[in-house]
């Protein structure tokens, strides 16, 4: 695992839509589990993809063991709300008496950001959860977070609640969540990007927005889909056939863009980990294994 | 010649681009507006969060709900001379909400609403508020009838439903029996700062308060009381946007990429739109990898040495991508039938200037076509 993440217990994987957040989060989780850390990977109220990528049956809203040291969950608002309510209220009977009440349901639905809070709350609860022997139930929790705009909203919810909601169970919970999120010893944000102009620019903006608005410092950039240089200028210059030349030029254009993207991202002053573009007919377990190999390779 | 996009433009005055993030949705929205202008139909593209260079290309320097006409020089620089004007606008979420309150709330309630912390959360942080305000803006622009074609780009949704559901969500929020039941005595009393928990049965109230703190509910009640003055107009608007979304003169353009991980989302989105009785004019499959021509394989086969090995590797990779895309396209065609697919190739570099937008439009419009031989192989 990349040295920047080694001692972090909470990894938040985010980036522009379509850059491969889930792929990278899944690969990191697999890598973490194999290093002997009990690892939980969380998707946030989405169409579940992690288990599918790993070739496992769907996990759903309950923490499900996938293989040695690896668990997955897709946190959903309804179940998370129920778990949260039970934690605050302690008794199932009170929960059903009160929370099945339509007036109450109405209120809970519209208390701003409560839904996001319970989703995040469930994830962070698992981070604090202990086993009977006092050790953590999970050594590491990895969040496959929403894309840029939604990620900022999602991650700033605890702060928003601390700022806007008067004292009560909700604001107390928001407070510890906020503290945990901004604790750089525990938490690391992993920004995933692609070697194209728009994703790279968005990565720069996201880094800044997380820093300014959520007080979260990113620790690592993963440049996914990197295309290494293959054809030299001399080879291009010598090529006679226009068909072949076009192929070489197209490849060179993409590899140049990869290099330029890398140089731009390096300006952030964070380590940038390259994951070369994977060419694999099926996008599933074998592709993930290739990504894990690339991620681990960088350790050496 | 009849093509899905031409037909859609001929029959619709509102086109809405939808799809998940990172598929080129905003570019497609800009493309539709540009093509319309070129063909002589004045257009407006309303977008939420365009990439900087595309924004610059459209002459949008900053957010701010300003309608900007794209200057003739900008077109000229790209070698284009549209027959009708094209406008663009970047939506400012927070400001749109404030404008809405200023326009609709009674004078004595405006400040109270704008300063309420719940309102601030609603207008900035609450999930769905972007989607709602985009729908509002669409309605407003459509009502002005200034633009023969309105192209609305939607926020990249994590959940398709957020967007379709937004007007209803807000309406639910404001126009709910439960809320009325809670608030009616207070409304009758005509004052704020009511003791909410004298109303709703103390057991229930106390339990909610354990969650949120009593003060929160108090503030929420204040907010509800003030914003109730807007309920009627929200209700009206929610019904209106809904019927505009379902109107025969409104069409959706679903944008997706050909890669397998995007397909399921696109199909899901498509199903949802249809269930909601909304017309999907076309599914635009963006950034398709071109197939490797047989002649190229032959040429490379005749070569030798390390360069041949590198080229063979490159062709294999390209072929894999093209084959994968072709498979994806076939699946999409099957699962979205009878909605037509419109295929747009992957360009060497990202599209972020008017020239690129114009090039894209040739595929949308049907002047140019992706080599279908491989795509159906």
Contacts between the chains, C-beta under 8 A, distances in Angstrom:
chain1	res1	chain2	res2	distance
A	16	B	21	6.4
A	16	B	22	5.6
A	17	B	20	5.8
A	17	B	21	1.9
A	17	B	22	3.8
A	17	B	23	7.7
A	17	B	156	5.2
A	18	B	20	7.2
A	18	B	21	5.8
A	18	B	22	2.4
A	18	B	23	6.3
A	18	B	257	7.0
A	18	B	262	7.1
A	19	B	22	6.6
A	22	B	261	7.7
A	45	B	158	7.8
A	45	B	159	7.6
A	46	B	158	6.3
A	46	B	159	7.7
A	47	B	264	6.6
A	47	B	265	6.8
A	47	B	268	7.1
A	49	B	261	7.1
A	85	B	211	7.3
A	88	B	210	6.2
A	88	B	211	6.0
A	89	B	207	7.0
A	89	B	210	6.8
A	94	B	207	6.6
A	98	B	203	7.6
A	98	B	204	6.0
A	98	B	207	4.3
A	98	B	208	7.4
A	101	B	204	5.9
A	102	B	178	5.5
A	103	B	178	4.3
A	103	B	181	6.7
A	103	B	182	6.4
A	103	B	200	6.2
A	103	B	204	6.6
A	104	B	204	6.1
A	104	B	207	7.4
A	104	B	208	5.8
A	105	B	178	7.9
A	106	B	176	5.6
A	106	B	178	4.0
A	106	B	179	6.4
A	107	B	178	7.8
A	107	B	208	5.9
A	107	B	217	7.3
A	107	B	220	7.3
A	108	B	208	7.7
A	108	B	211	7.6
A	109	B	172	7.9
A	110	B	173	5.1
A	110	B	220	7.7
A	111	B	212	6.0
A	111	B	216	7.1
A	111	B	220	6.9
A	112	B	118	5.9
A	112	B	121	3.6
A	112	B	122	6.0
A	112	B	125	6.5
A	112	B	126	5.2
A	113	B	121	6.3
A	113	B	125	5.8
A	113	B	126	6.6
A	113	B	127	7.9
A	114	B	212	7.9
A	115	B	127	7.1
A	116	B	127	6.7
A	146	B	158	5.3
A	147	B	21	4.8
A	147	B	22	7.6
A	147	B	156	6.4
A	147	B	158	6.9
A	148	B	21	7.7
A	149	B	49	6.8
A	149	B	130	7.7
A	149	B	155	7.1
A	149	B	156	7.3
A	150	B	127	7.7
A	150	B	158	5.4
A	153	B	125	5.7
A	153	B	127	6.7
A	156	B	125	7.1
A	157	B	125	7.0
A	160	B	121	6.3
A	160	B	125	5.1
A	164	B	117	4.3
A	164	B	118	7.5
A	164	B	120	7.2
A	164	B	121	5.8
A	165	B	212	6.9
A	165	B	213	6.9
A	165	B	216	5.3
A	166	B	213	5.1
A	166	B	215	3.7
A	166	B	216	5.6
A	166	B	219	7.3
A	167	B	213	5.3
A	167	B	215	7.3
A	168	B	209	7.1
A	168	B	210	7.6
A	168	B	211	6.8
A	168	B	212	5.1
A	168	B	213	2.2
A	168	B	214	7.4
A	168	B	215	7.4
A	168	B	216	6.0
A	169	B	210	5.9
A	169	B	211	5.4
A	169	B	212	7.3
A	169	B	213	7.3
A	170	B	211	5.9
A	170	B	212	5.0
A	170	B	213	6.7
A	170	B	216	7.1
A	171	B	213	6.5
A	196	B	350	5.4
A	197	B	51	7.9
A	197	B	53	7.0
A	197	B	349	7.8
A	197	B	350	5.2
A	197	B	352	6.8
A	198	B	51	4.6
A	198	B	53	7.9
A	198	B	350	6.0
A	198	B	352	7.3
A	199	B	22	7.5
A	201	B	51	6.8
A	201	B	52	6.2
A	202	B	51	7.6
A	230	B	310	5.5
A	230	B	313	7.7
A	230	B	314	6.8
A	231	B	310	6.7
A	235	B	307	6.0
A	241	B	299	5.6
A	243	B	293	7.1
A	243	B	295	6.2
A	243	B	296	4.9
A	243	B	299	6.0
A	244	B	296	7.0
A	244	B	299	5.7
A	244	B	300	6.7
A	244	B	303	7.9
A	244	B	311	6.6
A	247	B	296	6.6
A	247	B	311	6.7
A	247	B	314	6.0
A	247	B	315	7.1
A	247	B	318	7.5
A	248	B	311	7.3
A	248	B	314	7.7
A	250	B	348	5.8
A	251	B	314	5.5
A	253	B	348	5.4
A	253	B	349	6.8
A	254	B	348	7.9
A	257	B	349	7.1
A	279	B	316	7.6
A	279	B	317	4.8
A	279	B	320	5.2
A	279	B	321	7.4
A	280	B	320	7.8
A	281	B	320	6.2
A	281	B	323	7.6
A	281	B	324	6.7
A	283	B	259	7.5
A	283	B	260	5.2
A	283	B	261	6.2
